[in-house]
Amino acid sequence: MSFVVSRTESGQSLQVYLASKMALSKRAAKNLLDQKSVWVNRRCVWMAHHLLRQGDTVEAPAPPKGRDEAPASAAKIRVLFEDEHYLIADKPSGLLSSGESGSAVAVLRRQTVQPGLNAVHRLDRDTTGCLLLAKSKAALDAAVAVFKTRRVTKIYHAIVSGRFERMASTVRDELDQAPAVSHIRRESCSKDASFLKVRIETGRTHQIRRHLASLRHPVLGDREHGFKTARDPRLLTVPRQMLHASGLELPHPLTRGATLKAHSPLPADFRRCLKLFDMGK
């Protein structure tokens, strides 16, 4: 949705303006800003009290029809794998992994009627895909111990800005004064974007996003580590960071000789983004 600020609207705060133009509550408008999904004159702006001026162009994603304020937690979360000790869920975007009442863990506790579920690791709020949960304290401790080793295979897919020239590359740049290793393989590319497969050996905060940004190929939709100005108008339509945890595999922490393994297919918004940048059907 795109709006141009009129003379009479000049001086309004961005939050108030969004709420009025998009028929949202102030809370819902603030949520859009917190998600860094709002652009003013093609610059990402997330300050609620940012004052608008006549002629400013404000762009924001249109809310789904009839669900402009529906929480992401309202939908059922798909379970990709489950045994007596663990569950691997297909986390949707818009949810924290754990913590608040609307987190993926909280939703799955209610959905599966298993109040003892806890996340073994974390995915960013807008990163989708494989999330491992333990059903007991013993299962959680055993899985965390495995995650501290390099026996966990974590595969991600990302859509990044620009043409990634190399077919394969490894980034070993330290993050937060700790080792961080990301193995990158190009799946496909177009003139303006690339579709990458990334395997990480370590799990530093925002590792993939920071490593790719350091190569000047930030993840599309990444408002924190990516470009703050949208030169390409298609970037304004990318709803979130295009990062998906597509595969997870590790030795079973409690069953000798067994393996925990799951694959999550690319979500619909990811496939739409591939198509938008001429890399999908």
N, C-alpha and C positions, 0 to 999 in steps of 0.2 A: 504494500500500500504506500502511495506517495502523496504528499501534501505540500502545498506552498503556503507559507505563513503570510496572512493578510495584514494590512495596516492595523486593523482593530485587534488582531491577535498578537501583535508585536508586544514583547515584554512578558508574555506568559512563560511559566516554567515548562520545561520539556515534559515533565510528568503530567502536569495539568492539561497541556495541549494534547498529548497522546490519549489521555482518558476521554477528553471531549471528542476528538476526531474519530476515534475507533470504538466509541461507546463501551469503554471499559471502566472498571473501578480503578481508583488510584492505586490500589494494591496490585492489580493486574498490570497496570502500566509500569509500576516500579519493577515488577518481575521481568518485563521485557527489557528494561534498562539493565537490570542485574545480569541478564543473560548476554549483554553486550550485542544485542540484535538491532539496535536503533542507530541510524546514520543521519547526520545533519550535514548537508552539503558534501556528501560522500566521505565524511569522516565519522568514525565510530565514536559515539558519545554515550556515556552511561551515568552522567551526573543528573540526578532527578531535578535539581534546581537550576540547571543550565537555562539561561534566559535566551529566548528566541527573538530574532529580529525580522522585520518585514522582508520578504523575498527569500528567506531561508527555505531550503527543501528538506523535508523530513521524510525518511523512508523507514518502514518497519514491516515485518512479516505479518501477513493477514492471519487472524485466528481461524481455526477450523470452524466451519459453520455449525452453530448450535453448541460449540464447546469452547467458547472464548476464554473461559476461566476453569475448565475442567482440569483437575490435577493429573499429571502423568501417571500417578499411582493408581488411577481409577481402572486402568486396563489390567488384565491378568498377565502375569509374567510367565513366559514359556520356560519349562524345565527341559534342559538338554540331556541331562544324565542324573541318575539317582541310585544310590545303594543304601545300605543300612547306616553308613557313616557320613556320607557326603551327598551334596547336590550341586550341580552346575547349572546356573540359570543364564538365560539370554537377556541381559539387562538392557532395558530401553534407555533412550536418551532422556534427560530431564530429571533423573533421579540420582541422589547421592547413593553410594554403595551401602552405607550404614549411617546410623546416628539419629536422624530425626524421624518423626512418626510416618512421614511419607517416603522414607528411603526404601531401596530395594529389599534390604533385610526385613524391615518392618512389614512390607507388603507380602513377602514370601512367608513370614511367620504366620500371618493371618490366612493367607491362601492355602498353605499346606497344613495348618493347625500344628505347627512344630515351633513352640515358643523358644526352644533352645538353639535355633539357628544363629550362626554368626559368620560374618565374612572373613575369609582367610586372607584376602588381599583387597585392593581397592582399584576401582576404575573411576576416572573423572566423571563428573555429573553428566556431561554430554557425550562421553564415550560409550558406545554400545558394545554388546557381546558377552563373551564367556566370563562369568563370575563364579568362583568356587566358594561354597558355604559348607561349614561343618555343623553336624547335628549335636555335638557334645563337646565339653571342655577337653576331653582326652583327644578327640578327633581334631579339634582346632590346634592344640599344642603340637600334635604329630605333623600336621600339614604345614604349620609355620616353620617347623624344623626343616622340612624338605625344601620350602621356599628359600631358606637361607643358603642352600646349596645351589649348584648350577645344573641341577637335574630336572628343572622345570622348563618345558618348551612353551614359550608364549609367542604366538603369531598374531600380528596385527595387519590390517589393510588401511591405507591412507590415501586420500586424494590431496595432492599438494599443488601449490602455485608454480607455474613455469614448466618448461621441458627439462626433465631429469635426464641428462645426457648419458650417464653411465648405466650399463645393464645391471651392475652390482657394485656395491660399495660398503665399507664398514667404517663406522664412526666410533672412535675410542676417546672422545673428549670427556674429561672428568666433569661431574656435575656436583655442586655442593661439596667440593673437595673429596669426592669419593669416585671410584672407578665406575664407568658407565659404558656399555658396549651395545651398539645397535647395528645389526646386519640388514642392509637394504637391497632389495631387488626390484627392478622396474618390471611391472606387469604390462603396462601400455602407456602411451602418452599421446598428447595432441600438441598443437602449437602453444597453448596457454596453460596446460595442466598435465599432471602425471599421476598415474595410478600405481601405488607402490605396495610391496609386501615387506613387512619389517619383522624380524625376529630379534628379540632383546634377550641378552644374557643377564642383565641386571634390571632392577626395578626402581630407579630413582624417580623422584617427583617430576611429572611432566617430561619424562626422559625423551620419548619419541618426538614430542612437539618441540622441545628445546634443541634436540640434535638436528632435526630437519630445518628449523629456523636458522640454525648456525650455518647451514649450507645454502641459505637464501632460497629455500623451497619450503616455506611454512605450510602447515596444514590449512587447507581452505576452511574458512569459518572460525579459525582460531583468533579470537579477539585479544588474547593476552600476549601471545608470542608471535603472532602474525602481523601482516601489514595493517596499519591503522587508517590508511586511505584506500578507498576502492576506486582504482583507475578503470577497472573492467566492471561495467554495470551488472554483469552476471553474479559478481561476488556479493551483491546486495541481497540476492535471493537465496544464498546458502544459509540454511536455518541453524546450523550448529557446526562445531568442528568435525570435519569428515575423518574420524578415526574410529576404527571398529576392531574389537578384540575377537578375531575370527577363529582362533584355535588355542586350545590349552591341553597340555599333556604332561603327566608326571607319574613317577612310581607311586603306587597306592601306599599311603603312609601307614596303614594298619593291616594290610593283607599282602604278605610276602608273594612276590611274583606277579601281582596284578598291577593294572595300570588304570589311572583315571584319565579319561580322554573325552573331549567334546569339540564339536565344530559348530559355529554359528554362521548361517548364511548372511550375505550382505543385506542390510535392511532397505526398505523401500526408498527412504530419502537419500541414502547413499547411492543407490542405483540411478535415481533421478539426477543426482549431481554428476555422475559419470556421463549420462546422456547429455546433460547441459553443456558439458565440456568436450563433447564429441568422442567419448570413449565407451559408450554403451549403446545398446539397441533399444 
